[in-house]
Amino acid sequence: ASTTPPWIQQLVLAADQFVVARATPAAANSTPIDSTPTDSITTESTEPASQIEQVTGKTVIAGYPWFGDWGRDTMIALPGLTLTTGRPHLAAPILRTFARYLSQGMLPNAFPEANDTPGYNTVDAILWYFEAIRAYLEATHDLDLLQELFGPLKDVIAWHQKGTRYNIQCTEDGLINAGVPGAQRTWMDAKVDDWVVTPRIGKPVEISALWHNALMCMATFADLLGEPNSDYIQLAQHTNNNFQKFWNTATGHCYDVLDGPNGHDSALRPNQIFAVSLTHGPTLSVQQQKGIVDTCAQQLLTSHGLRSLTPDHPDYIGVYGGDRTKRDGAYHQGTT
């Protein structure tokens, strides 16, 4: 509109640059794949990748010039890049493109170059996928796309119930466990050779918050399609009831990780902010929500965003610089 401020118009133009075309396997070769847990999963076709029929989909580039398309980044950015800009027609092909790469209930972390296989080494990309679909439906009411994706989404929930790669599984208490030694699976994923800087093995706080959100999204999706949704509601209630385990009375905020190799991790990181900001976040009292927001504001907030670790923590690194080992070692240990 002519009344839109120039700086908003410039942001819309900038957003356009991140939505790009991606060649994907045709539908016949790209149904969700069930195979043995590995970092890289191929389609069931025995043809060379260059000979598999390709179709043109859409994806989001995580950041020029270093990064290609990442599952997590795409799903987080999708509402802002396509829905708030009034271009939901760009969102639908992105959601369809990523559905073709679903495997064992997971989305790829990062896509490789053309004709290579993606790596399924992220626990949260698939959970952000549910939130992206929720936002898309809220903006468009496109039940045709929801019907198309609903079956694969049901499989995603089932895979998380029985367990998938990297010990990712909904445990008896309804919280999501994830991680194995030597691997990094949350967004804090810096790794130098064999050194995982922030392993976060166990039950990371934002992952269970996202899981609850995904279950509630599924309950809504099922209801919109006239499908049974009681199982999703019950699963969400169970997760919700046990989310209180994250609350650390001594510190007045949530643990960052529960049930890790060394017990609970009480470090204050920005991850718990999702517990109070997601559309279907777990139930916390007003006092608990205020405690999370106030503590993050007091100890993590800077003029540029949230620190990744509090300055009083022994692992905090206040300066990002040096060689690769020093830079990656600092990446999620304080960097805003």
Salt bridges, closest charged atoms under 4 A:
ASP16 OD1 - ARG87 NH1 2.14
ASP39 OD1 - ARG185 NH2 3.94
ASP69 OD2 - ARG22 NE 2.57
ASP124 OD2 - ARG72 NE 2.85
GLU131 OE2 - ARG134 NH2 2.86
GLU138 OE2 - ARG134 NH1 3.47
GLU148 OE1 - ARG96 NE 3.05
ASP173 OD2 - LYS203 NZ 2.84
ASP173 OD2 - LYS245 NZ 3.15
ASP189 OD2 - ARG72 NH1 3.98
ASP193 OD1 - ARG324 NH1 3.85
GLU206 OE2 - ARG200 NH1 2.74
ASP256 OD2 - ARG200 NE 2.96
ASP256 OD2 - ARG269 NE 3.95
ASP259 OD2 - LYS203 NZ 2.88
ASP259 OD1 - HIS264 ND1 3.92
ASP294 OD2 - LYS290 NZ 2.60
ASP315 OD2 - HIS313 ND1 3.97
ASP328 OD2 - ARG324 NE 3.55
